[in-house]
Amino acid sequence: IHARTSCRHARTSCRHARTSCRHARTSCRHARTSCRHARTSCRHARTSCRHARTSCRHARTSCRHARTSCRHARTSCRHARTSCRHARTSCRHARISCRHACTSCRHARTSCRHATDILSSGPAVFLPPNLKCFTVQNTESVLLAC
């Protein structure tokens, strides 16, 4: 009786041991799967970190280039403003010169008209119609009429 009871207990213990072993193998398999997933996640995280560093470096380079372009644009704008100011000054000077020339021309026309009046009141002379300027000589002097 004792031997049978001991044998039954031994079989029960063996069954429990097999169940425990099976559970342990399942736990080990799950642990290996979790470890593999963790390694994959770690690798992905390292890749993401590397990509982020590369993107950051590219962004810094782009920012530096943008700052340089902005500086060049500001310089070009300043030069353009200076050129515009010089052009305005030249235009103003040209207008003043033109005004002076017009005044001189008006004075010359007035002088010419006066000279023509003086000549027409004197002796008759031949004045070619196709000439703008002509020389008239009378007994006293030589006049240039325009």
C-alpha positions as CSV (number, residue, x, y, z in Angstrom):
1,I,0.0,0.0,0.0
2,H,2.8,2.4,0.9
3,A,4.7,1.6,-2.2
4,R,1.6,2.2,-4.4
5,T,0.9,5.5,-2.6
6,S,4.6,6.5,-3.0
7,C,4.5,5.5,-6.7
8,R,1.3,7.6,-7.2
9,H,2.9,10.6,-5.5
10,A,6.0,10.2,-7.6
11,R,3.9,10.1,-10.8
12,T,2.0,13.2,-9.6
13,S,5.3,14.9,-8.8
14,C,6.7,13.9,-12.2
15,R,3.6,15.3,-14.0
16,H,3.9,18.5,-12.0
17,A,7.6,18.7,-12.9
18,R,6.8,18.2,-16.6
19,T,4.1,20.9,-16.4
20,S,6.6,23.2,-14.7
21,C,9.2,22.4,-17.3
22,R,6.8,23.1,-20.1
23,H,5.8,26.4,-18.5
24,A,9.5,27.3,-18.0
25,R,10.2,26.6,-21.7
26,T,7.2,28.7,-22.7
27,S,8.4,31.5,-20.4
28,C,11.9,31.2,-21.9
29,R,10.5,31.4,-25.4
30,H,8.5,34.5,-24.5
31,A,11.6,36.0,-22.9
32,R,13.6,35.3,-26.1
33,T,10.9,36.9,-28.2
34,S,10.7,39.9,-25.9
35,C,14.5,40.3,-26.1
36,R,14.5,40.1,-29.9
37,H,11.8,42.7,-30.1
38,A,13.7,44.9,-27.6
39,R,16.9,44.6,-29.8
40,T,14.8,45.5,-32.9
41,S,13.3,48.5,-31.1
42,C,16.8,49.6,-30.0
43,R,18.2,49.3,-33.5
44,H,15.2,51.3,-34.9
45,A,15.8,53.9,-32.2
46,R,19.5,54.2,-33.1
47,T,18.6,54.6,-36.8
48,S,16.0,57.3,-36.0
49,C,18.6,59.1,-33.8
50,R,21.1,58.9,-36.7
51,H,18.6,60.3,-39.2
52,A,17.6,63.0,-36.7
53,R,21.2,64.0,-36.3
54,T,21.7,64.1,-40.1
55,S,18.5,66.2,-40.5
56,C,19.7,68.6,-37.8
57,R,23.1,69.0,-39.6
58,H,21.3,69.6,-42.9
59,A,19.0,72.1,-41.3
60,R,22.0,74.0,-39.8
61,T,23.7,74.1,-43.2
62,S,20.5,75.3,-44.8
63,C,20.1,78.0,-42.1
64,R,23.7,79.1,-42.6
65,H,23.2,79.3,-46.4
66,A,20.0,81.3,-45.9
67,R,21.8,83.7,-43.6
68,T,24.5,84.2,-46.2
69,S,22.0,84.7,-49.0
70,C,20.1,87.2,-46.8
71,R,23.3,89.1,-46.1
72,H,24.2,89.2,-49.9
73,A,20.6,90.4,-50.7
74,R,20.9,93.2,-48.1
75,T,24.3,94.3,-49.6
76,S,22.8,94.2,-53.2
77,C,19.8,96.3,-52.0
78,R,22.1,98.8,-50.3
79,H,24.2,99.1,-53.6
80,A,21.0,99.5,-55.6
81,R,19.8,102.3,-53.3
82,T,23.2,104.0,-53.7
83,S,23.0,103.7,-57.5
84,C,19.5,105.0,-57.5
85,R,20.5,108.0,-55.4
86,H,23.4,108.7,-57.8
87,A,21.1,108.4,-60.8
88,R,18.6,110.8,-59.2
89,T,21.5,113.3,-58.6
90,S,22.7,112.9,-62.2
91,C,19.1,113.4,-63.4
92,R,18.8,116.5,-61.3
93,H,22.1,117.9,-62.7
94,A,21.0,117.1,-66.2
95,R,17.7,118.9,-65.7
96,I,19.6,121.9,-64.4
97,S,22.0,121.8,-67.4
98,C,19.0,121.5,-69.8
99,R,17.3,124.4,-68.1
100,H,20.5,126.5,-68.5
101,A,20.9,125.4,-72.1
102,C,17.2,126.4,-72.8
103,T,17.8,129.8,-71.2
104,S,21.0,130.3,-73.2
105,C,19.1,129.3,-76.4
106,R,16.3,131.7,-75.6
107,H,18.8,134.5,-75.0
108,A,20.6,133.6,-78.3
109,R,17.2,133.7,-80.2
110,T,16.4,137.1,-78.6
111,S,19.9,138.4,-79.6
112,C,19.4,137.0,-83.1
113,R,16.0,138.7,-83.4
114,H,17.5,142.0,-82.3
115,A,20.4,141.6,-84.8
116,T,17.9,140.8,-87.6
117,D,15.8,143.8,-86.7
118,I,18.9,146.0,-86.8
119,L,20.0,144.5,-90.2
120,S,16.5,144.8,-91.7
121,S,16.4,148.5,-90.8
122,G,19.8,149.0,-92.6
123,P,20.8,148.4,-96.3
124,A,19.2,145.5,-98.1
125,V,21.3,142.2,-98.0
126,F,20.9,138.7,-99.5
127,L,20.0,136.2,-96.7
128,P,20.0,132.5,-98.0
129,P,16.7,130.8,-96.8
130,N,18.4,127.4,-96.3
131,L,21.0,128.6,-93.8
132,K,20.4,129.0,-90.1
133,C,23.5,131.2,-89.5
134,F,24.8,133.7,-91.9
135,T,27.3,136.6,-91.9
136,V,26.2,140.0,-92.9
137,Q,28.8,142.7,-93.6
138,N,27.9,146.4,-93.7
139,T,30.0,149.4,-93.8
140,E,30.6,149.5,-90.0
141,S,31.0,145.8,-88.9
142,V,30.5,142.1,-89.5
143,L,27.4,140.6,-87.7
144,L,26.6,136.9,-87.2
145,A,22.8,136.3,-87.2
146,C,21.2,133.0,-86.2
